[in-house]
Amino acid sequence: MDSIDQYKPLIFDPEKTAKIAGHYKEILKLMREDVSREGLLQTPARVAKAMQFLLKGYEQDPEKILLSAKFTENYRQMVIVKDIHFYSLCEHHMLPFFGKAHVAYIPNHHITGLSKIARVVDVFARRLQVQERMTTQIKDCIQNTLSPLGVMVVLEAQHLCMQMRGVQKQNSITTTSDFTGVFQSAKTREEFMNLIKRG
């Protein structure tokens, strides 16, 4: 994949888009909306395309993204990519959750392009998700592809399913973490946490 792929407009399959749009049109009718009014005429098609964009991660291979920029390098210190903004959809209510990912790994003869780490986060975010699983998937992908000495991933996110409905707690932040290898050492984890907290 070229680094410019993210800037290319998605090509939507007309048949798939029409089928999805048909379902959304029926949902609007069930909610007692007038689907013939001007403001809603194109809404089903727009939503169909939006959902395909928001869930495009199913069509992407995160391991291939890392391998496309895998290099041999004798570097064995911590590599951190922090404050990676992401947007995902909760699989329970299909409402957004969004926040920042912080990813670290310690190479073992192989490194990858820094932008590829951010793209891996995006691939897993652009699927129906729970934050806990997404955290582990990012960690496992980097560990399995680069075989580093260790990986650690921390996600911090706000969940609209908690803010717009249900308990309606507006300022709650959910933090999840997962790690492998040398990050099982409390000292190494502490170093990572201290580094991502710096401005």
N, C-alpha and C positions, 0 to 999 in steps of 0.2 A: 504493500500500500504506500502511495506517495504521501508525504507530509501535507500536501495540499488537498488531499481527499476530503478533509473536513469542510473545505470551502466550496466544494462542488455541490450543486443542487441535487437532491435525491430524485431519482427517476422512479415515480410511483407506477406500479402495475395497474392499468385501468380497471381490469376485471376485479382485482382484489379490493381496490379503492371503492368501486361501486358496491360490492357486497358489504363491506364495512359500513359505508354510508347508509345503505338500506336498513341496517340494524339500528343505527343511531336515529334515523328518521322515525322508526317504530317506537323507540324509547321516548322521543320527544312527544309523540302522540299519546303514549301511555301517561306522560306527565301533564296531559291536557293542554299542550301547547298547540298553537295553530301553525303547522309547518308550511302553510302557504303564504304566511306573511313575509314581507320583504326582508326583514332582518334575519329570517331563518332559512330562506330559500337555499343558500349555499352552505349553511352550517353543517349538515351531515357530511358533505364532501370535505369541508375544511377539517372537521374533527377526524375523519378517516385518515387524512394525510398527516395530521398532527400526531395521531397515535402511532402511525408507521415510523415517524421520525423519533418519537420518544422511546420506541421499543426497537430501534434499529440494531441494538446490541446483539440480538439473536442472529443477525446476518454476518457478524464479525467474529474473527478468531483472535483472541487476545495473545495467544502464544505466538502466532505468526507475526503479530505486531512487534513483539519483543525480539524475535529472531531476525526480523528485517534490519535490525541495527545492533546486532550482537558482535562485540569486539573482544579480542584477547588483550588483556591489560593486567600487568602485575601490580594491582592496587588492592590493598586489604584494609582500608579504613571505611568508616561509615559514609554511605551516600544517601542523602536525604532530599526528597522532593516534598515540600510541605505546601499547605494552603492550596491544594488542588480543588477548585470548586466543582461540585457535581450536583446533578439534578436527577432524581429517580422517581419511580412510582411504587408506592406501597402495594404489595400484592393482595392485601386484605380488603382495602377500600378503593384502590386505584386512585388515590390522592397523592400529591407530590410529597416527597421528603427531600431535603437539600441541605448542603453544608460544605464541609471541607474534609479532604482526605490528606493524611500525612503518611508518607511511605519511606521506609529506610531499608537498605540492604547492605551487607558487607560482602564485596565480591570475592570470588574464589577463582581467579584467572579470567573471568569474563564480566564485562559490563554491558550496559545497553544505553541507547540514546535517552537522555533525560525526558524528552517529550513523549517517549514511548511509555514511560511509567504513567504519565497523565492520561494517555490514550487508553491504557488498560483499565484505569479507573472509570473512564467514560463508557467503555464497552460493557462493563458489568453494571454500571448505573443505568444504562439504557435498556433495561429489562425489568420485568416485574420482580420486585425485590423485597427482602427484609434486610435491615441494616446489618444484622449479625452475619447472615450468609454472605452478603456482599463483601464484608471485611475479610472473611476467610477465603473467598474466591480470589480476591486480589493477591492475598498472601500466597496461596497455593500456586497461582499462575506464575508468579515471579520465582518462587522456590523451584518449581518443576522445570522451568525453562532455562534459568540461568545457573541453577545449582550453587547458589551463594553460600557463604558460611552462616547466614541467617537473614531473616526478613522480619520486619515489624510493620504493621499497618494500624493506624488509628483513624477512625471516622467520627466526626462530630456533626450532628444533624438536627434540624428541626423537622417535625412531622406534622403536616397539616391535618392528618387524621386525628391528632390530639388537639390541634388548635382550632379547627373549624367545626368539629363535631365532638361527640363523646364528652370527655372530661374538660375540654376547652381550656387548657392551660397554655397561655400564649407565649411564655418565655422559657419553656422547658427545652433543654438540650439533651440529646441522647449521645453518649460516647461509647464506642465499642473498640476493642483492640484484639489483635491476634499476633502471634509471633512464632518463629522457629529458631532452631540452632542456637547461636551465641546470644540471641536475645532472651533466652531462658535465664540468663544471668541477670539478677536484679540491678546490678551496677550498669550493665549495658543498656537495659531498658530505661534506667534513670537518666543516663546520658542523652538518649534519644528524646525523652520527654522534656528535658531541660532545653535542648536545642530547638524543639518546635515551639516552645513557649516564648522564645526570644522574638522581639519585634523585627 
